[in-house]
Amino acid sequence: MTRSVLVKVLFTGFLVLLLLIPNQMIQSVVNERQSRRSEAVAEVASHWGEEQTLVGPLLTVPFRIVFKDAKGREQTRHDHVQLFPESLDIDAVVRPEQRRRGIFDVIVYETDLNVKGTMPAIDLAAIGVTAEDVLWPDATFSVSVSGTRGIKEPLRLTWESAEIAFEPGLGRSPLFTAGVHAKVAALSPVNKAHPFSFKMTLRGSQSLSVAPVAVRTSTRIRSSWPHPSFYGAVLPDTRTQGAAGFDARWAVSYLGRNYPQQWRLEACDRPTLQSAISASAFGVRFYQPVDLYQLSTRTIKYAILFLGLTFLAFFLFEVFGELRLHPLQYLFVGSALLLFGLLLVALSEHIGFQRAYLASAAATIALITAYSAYVLVKKARAALIGGMLCALYGSLFILLQMEDEALLAGTLGLFTILAVLMLMTRRVDWYAVSVGGPPRAPAVPPVSFTRP
């Protein structure tokens, strides 16, 4: 039984499965470190400014409704009409920078927003009131942002020819939760379009997005950050991107979204409207090209492949090299392979992923190769183990740099390894060989294709 190939194969497979338990524990460590980084990002964002989404501007105008109650007495109640702009032009210049919180890098930015557009006249027929019923002196102009802590002063609205100071809160607009507003009381008649403009300096982190609330929304976002990731309902119509930064432009029509330009506040479904506006937003994330925790997670998922191939190499040396290896020696080698993942995460937090990968792989290969020189008796066998590990770690590093082709390349690599193993052992009589003993010749001679 101690020399049975089948028993050795089954026991080696059991060791691989057993070692996957500490491998999962290492993955838990990666998840915990990733969670700590998220906490660091959230802490910096709470003081600097969170991910910012600009929604608006929105004009809210109250009006009165006169009606008779069941007893025929005349009563008055109030409602609000809300309008989005006819045209909206947003120009954002983003200045990003990296802040450190402990050992973690956090991307923050400061952006100068130049916003201008035209607010349309109220469609009185659509809401069923006359101009005399509109309480224009109580109208408010509001702009929603995700985090008002990031707004820098001064902030003033140019409404037609007048300048008005913004105030905190959304005024009479309960549609959103955070933002600023300005009172545009009786500055122009209700049945006229109103040009407006304002400039806002806004701090944020990680991403900047805009909701296309106008009939025609034109947006330009430019920055010196070289790694933008565009996302949302609409991708840029034009963009340039390089080491010096990016410049992206959007031109969005209201026909591509699912909410109106004007509505009565009393009759609208606020959660549905809020959800539709959020779903229509687009923008840019300031992407870090090397996310060490995602790459580390992908690396750790290949642990079973490294364990399986390395144990297979040791097993073949036992079968064909007249060796007998103890299960504890397999466990030592397997532990060294698993510690590669933990060493990679620990080092990459301080010296970056690429240098950490090189250092971790070199240390692991050197340790296993030196150990194999004694365990496998001959240095040539240890050199084969070291060469195999160099090829495996080198191939894995290339796979980690790939995006769309990673699955194809990995599958082809596994197929090639399997094909090589099958060709190398195709003439072995597995019933005749034993662990630690010399292999016997094949029972059936190889087929010759030479003519007699």
JOGIHU-V196528 format. One record per helix or strand of 3 or more residues. SS is the DSSP state (a for helix, b for strand). FROM is the first residue (numbers start at 1). TO is the last residue. If there is no record, write none. Layout:
SS_FROM_TO / SS_FROM_TO
This chain:
a_5_48 / b_52_68 / b_74_84 / b_87_101 / b_104_119 / a_124_127 / a_131_133 / b_134_144 / a_148_150 / b_156_159 / b_162_165 / b_179_183 / b_194_205 / b_207_210 / b_216_223 / b_228_232 / b_238_242 / b_245_253 / a_254_256 / b_262_264 / a_270_279 / b_282_286 / a_292_300 / a_303_320 / a_327_351 / a_353_375 / a_379_401 / a_406_424
